[in-house]
Amino acid sequence: MSNKILTKIHKSVTSAYKKGIVDLTTMQKFDKLCMIDIHPMLPAEILNIRKNIAKVTQPDFAKLLGISLSTVAKWETGNKHPQGTSLKLLSLIERKGIDFYLKTFAI
């Protein structure tokens, strides 16, 4: 998605927040997620994020991301590639760390 489109969407959500349509928590989560630049990730990058940044096992990583263990395994072998929200979450963990992710999205 181009930066122009993201900027327009962000302005719209910000306007909705100012009018009371969107609450502060939603606005903050939107800011944190929407403004992250993402890039396709190689299996080695995903493995690095899991092992060296998150420092968790495949089953724990799958649970943290809300995906199946087989999906994590396929990402790490290159048989499948993360897309959409999963790719944004991986990028977020890569840039901000697992503690930021847990504080922001832990239920």
N, C-alpha and C positions, 0 to 999 in steps of 0.2 A: 504494500500500500504506500502511496507517495506521501511525502511530508505535508504537501498541501492539503490532502484529504484528511490526514490525521489532525492537522491544525484546525481545520473547519469543524471536525467532529469534537475536538477538545473545546472549542469555543462554544459549541452548542450545549455540551454537557455542563460547562462552566456557567452558562446562562441559566440552564435549568437549576443548577445548584443555587444561584443567586436568587431565583424566584421561589425556592423552597420545594421544588419538585424532586430534586435529588438530595439525599442527606450527605453529611460530611464524610461518613465512613465510605459510602459508595464513591464519592468524588475522589477521596484519597486513593482508594484501590484502583480506580480508573486511571488516575495520574500515574501511579506506579506501574501499572501493566501496559497501558496504551502507549506510553512514550518510550518504551524499550525498543531499541533497534534490534532486530533479529536477523540471523543469518543461518543458512543451512548448516547443520552440524555433522561432522564426520564421526564415525563410531569411536575413534580415539578421544575426541573431545567430550563425548557423552560419558565415556568410561572415566576420564579425568575428573569431570564434574562430580560423578558419583563417589569415586574413590578418594580424591584429594580435596574436594571442596565440601561435599556433604559428609564424606567419611562414613558411608553406610553400605550395607549389603544390598544386593539386587532386590530381595524381598522388601526390605525396609524402604528403599528408594521408590519402588512401585507403590507402596502404601502411601508414602508422602505425596506422590504426584497423583494419586487416585487412578492408577492404571494397573494393568495386569503384569505379573512377573514376566510372562512370555514376551510382552511388548518391550520391556527394558532389555531383556536378553537379545531380542531381535535388533533393537537400536544399536546395541554394543557390538553386534556382529555384522551390521550393515544390511541385514535382511529386511529391515523396515526403517523408515525415517520419521522422526517426530515432525508434526505439523501443527499449525494453529495454536491453541492454548498450551499444549504440551511444549511446543518450541519456545513460546514466550516464557513459560515457567523455567525451562532449562536456562534460557538467556538471563533471566532474573537471578537465578541461583549462581550462575557463572559470574555475573557482575557484582551482585550485592552480598552473596554468601548465603549459606543455609540458615544462619541465625535470623537474618532479615526476613527470609521466606517464612520461617516458623512463626516469628512475631507477627507478621502481617496476615498470614493465612491460616494459622492453626485455629482449630475450632475448639 
